[in-house]
Every structure is written in structure tokens, then in C-alpha cells.
Amino acid sequence: MNEIILQIDGRKVQAKEGMTVLQAAQSIGINIPTLCHHEKLESYGACRICIVEAETGGRTRLIAACVYPVEENMAVRTRSEKVDKTRKVLLEELLAHAPDSVPLQALAQEYGADKDRFEKEPSFCVLCGLCVRYCAEVKKINAIGFSDRGAKREISFIPEIASGNCWDCKECFPLCPTSYLQAAYVLIEALMR
Ligand code: FES
């Protein structure tokens, strides 16, 4: 695999072709916040919290570090006025869905995000898809999935599959950045008694 040389926050990084910007940053100990990323899962690129500024060929743009591959001579800034402002607005939108989420609150504090900026939509789910993808890709069970589309999109356990598999698993619980998953599970557990 070819070696790619790039810069992240002014530091030279030797990466392998095919690595993402997030992996390259992590390889030298630079932290980029993530919500929908998990090292055991395919890249998803849903939450955009990992957004960074990348300059290639004289052009600068915002990219999602967890899905964007490294490029030769790329210059990445993981914090800049633009990056921080974008993350702040994204966090404010996510907090409208899950105001009590501990990871979101911690990031909100770091980026000065106002959890009351947008009208509350207390679905308690930020649709990161970690639970759905973990169940499908790692467990290969598909006991939880997305239903509906657009603004009505949500996750739900599939009772016929969940009843025979989830009781002894629950590996998706700690992945959830909100409390929604556990609440949904408890609800389905109650309905199935
Ligand atoms: Fe990259 Fe969610 S962590 S888009």
C-alpha cells in the first residue's frame, strides 16, 4: 500500500493509502470528535461532528474526517474558526433531539453550543445509526432498524428478532450517545410481557 504524506494541524503524518483523515489524525494522537463513527463498523458519515478543514490543490473545504481518505500533500486543520462554528451549530441541532445526552453536553461545553437554540424535538435519538449498524455488521442479527423516512425517521427493535436475541446481548446499549436506545428497549420489553 502506498504511503501518503500529509499535514494535520501543522504536523507531518505518514499515512497509508486508503486511510481516512480521522485514522491518520488518531495515528499521531490528534483527537477529532465523533458520534456516528465506530472502528468496528463501516464508515457512515451521518453526524458530521468530525468535520475538519482540508486544503488540497489550493482549495480549502470542509470534509467529514471519518469518511474522507487521506491525500498526498493535504493540509488538515482540525480546529479553526470555521470548523468550531460548524460543530457548534451541528451540536445545537443534535441537542434539540437529545438535550440530556452526556456526550453531547460535554461537546456543547467545549464548543460553546446553546442547547436551547433550536426548538426541542424530544425523539431522544440523533440517528447516528450505531445500534442499527452494530447489530447488522458485527452481530449479523438485524434486530434493530430504521423505520420511516425524512423527519419521521426513527429506530425501532424488530420484536420477532429482538425477543430471541436481545435479552442476552445488549451490546448496542453502551454505543448509544443518548439514552434513547435503552428507553426503546425497555418499552419493547414491557410490551412483550
Ligand atoms: Fe464522522 Fe459522524 S463521526 S460523520
Boltz pocket constraint, residues with backbone or C-beta under 6 A from the ligand:
constraints:
  - pocket:
      binder: B
      contacts: [[A, 33], [A, 34], [A, 35], [A, 36], [A, 37], [A, 44], [A, 45], [A, 46], [A, 47], [A, 48], [A, 49], [A, 50], [A, 51], [A, 64], [A, 65], [A, 66], [A, 67]]
      max_distance: 6.0
